Amino acid sequence: MPTILTADGTTLFYKDLGPKDAQPVVLHHGWPLSSDDWDNQILFFLSQGYRVIAHDRRGHGRSDQTDAGNDMDTYAADVADLVYALDLRRAIHIGHSTGGGEVTRYAAQAKPGRIAKAILIAAIPPVMVRSERNPDGIPMEVFDGLRSALKANRAQFYRDLPSGPFYGFNRAGAKVIDGLIDNWWRQGMSGGAKPQYDCIAVFSEEDFTLDLQSLRIPVLIIHGEDDQIVPIDNSAHKAIRLLQYGTLKTYPGLSHGLFATNPDEVNIDMLNFIRAD
């Protein structure tokens, strides 16, 4: 099982597939999942000739279940350690939800030549929680509710979330995909309760405004217009205004998990962006 040791001694699991001399595509998963969430995209980008890398964030999947370092700066530092260990250059970094925040923070700090483009899917930047600076954000009570549900019965919570708003399966007429629900639960329960609990504060309260403003690479923002987890008005529509070289692609009726429910559509849009001059 391939792993690296980060600067603080944490073991991270990763997948590294495809030609080692091809351009790398690095995939960053959402909370509370793992690199397994990218199965479709891994196979797709491999079929297009790319080298594909995906890691389990600390506390998630097969990586160490740490009780420290569960913060965005450490997540980004872990990515930098992985990039250095594999000597990745001109990489395309793709992040979903919390992974989109991870990509944004890493990209803002990356050394020249390491990252070529970024794709943020249903991503949390610029900031989710309501505050004086973000008065139309999501009330803190919503995130407190997530914490309470995780503490009360994590296994049931991790069944309810994908069965409902995550994939939009709570919408009238939705086609429910049981395999996605089961796989979400499996991934979530493979991680640690403590780091996943800590990560709720990370994805809700971290402010990426300065990171977005500092980026000088092309960035594609992909977002479902019916995202019930990271509402588009509080995220993508704000983030695009902070980017110097940003492109926004939205999908009517699609959910937070749009790359899993509609991979054929999303994959082609990502590929076209990556291949564009």
C-alpha angles and dihedrals in degrees: 000000000000114000140160130209113233126218092269094047099262118145114228124193117218142172120224113185137166134028111343091216094053124098108277124240110197118199123204117195130217131245127317096359138087143231088284088077087075098058093121095045093046091056092043097052092043088055088054093055101258129136105241125206126181128169136191108243114238110280091022134092114337097343123102115292094232125191091200136046094041093141135104097253090055092045089055092046089053089054090051089052090051093047091050094046092052093035093231116186132182088007127175109226117203121186133182122207107315086010087061089058089049091052091048094051093044093047092051089057102033120125117247114280096020099096128036104175140354134215120198115197118194084332129182100232137145094026134303109200123085116251140144088276092044104034095165094051127114115287116252088237089072092059092043086056091055090052092049093049092049092050094044098051117342094183093055093042089053089054095047098049099057091038089059134020102358094073096018091250088141091067120102111264094012117154103234115216107203093192092061091052093049093046092049090052092047093051094045094050092049090067130070124275094220098052091041090051091049091049092064089072090047097055095040104042108027114110116215098176096113092043092055092047092052097054117112098178130088111273127192117202115202119187139164113233090220095051105148095181102049104018111219096229091058095044126018096029090053097039095054091060091057097053125091094203103024132146123192123208118180130186120213113231096003125130140225090275095050096136088060099042095040106024098150092059097041095043093056092049090052092047092050090051092048092049095045118105 
